[in-house]
């Protein structure tokens, strides 16, 4: 293999090894951009921000707090993954 083929092979293996981390990142992006199911309905974070801060809809504020809890949990998991992956590189 030439050196460029070796780099492609290494990058491909690295991507496969880190798929779990990339999946968590994608999940976090979905929470921020796509509708999220809370209870039996789907809600969008941006729309709820507008409903709460512009229109004063209090239940939208409750949903925003639920969104933030989901984001916080996801962020904590990602933070732990970053730390463990960083340690594995040392």
N, C-alpha and C positions, 0 to 999 in steps of 0.2 A: 504494500500500500504506500502511496505517496503521502507526504505530510498533510496535504489538504484533505485526503480521504480519512486519515487518522483523526483530524480535528472534527470532521463531520460525524465520524463514529463516536467520538467522545461526547460531542454535543447531544447526539441522539440518545446515548445511554444516560447522560445527565438529565435530559428532559424526562425520560422514562422513570428514572429514580425519583424525580421531584414531582411527578404527576399528582401525588397526594396533596402537596403544597399548592400547586397550581389550581387544583379543584377547589380548595378552600378559598383561594383568592377569587375565583369565578363566583362562588357562592356569595361572598361578600359583595361583589359588584351587583349581583342580581338583587340582593336585598336593597341596595341603594337605588337601583334603576327600574326594576320590574315590580309589578304588583305582588304584594305579599299577602298570603292568606292568614287572616286572624279570625278565629271562630269559623264561621261558614261563608264569610265574604272576603273578597280581595280588595286590598287597599294599596294606594301608591303614596310613598313618602312625600314626594313633592306636592301632590294634591292636598295631602293632609296638612302640610306646612301652610299652604295658602288658606285652607279652610280655618285653621286655628289662628294664625297671626293676622290675617286680613279680615276674615269674616267673623272671628271670635267664637267658632264652633268648639265647645269644650270637649266633646267626645273625640274630636280629631286630635286634641292635645293628649288625651289618654292613649290613643293609637300611636302617636309620635313617641311617647315614653316606651311603649311596647317595642316599637321599631328600634329604639336606642338600646334596649335590653338585648335584643337579638344581635345588634351590631357589636355591642360590648362583649358578648359571649364569643362571637366569631373572632373579634380582634384579639381577645385573650388567647384563644387557641392558636391563632397565627403567630402571635408574639412568642409563645412557647415553642412553636415549630421553628421559628427563626433562631431562637437561642440554641435549641438542640442541634439544628443543622450547622450552625456556626461552630459549636463544640466539636462536631464530627469532622470538620475541615481541619481542625488543629492537630 
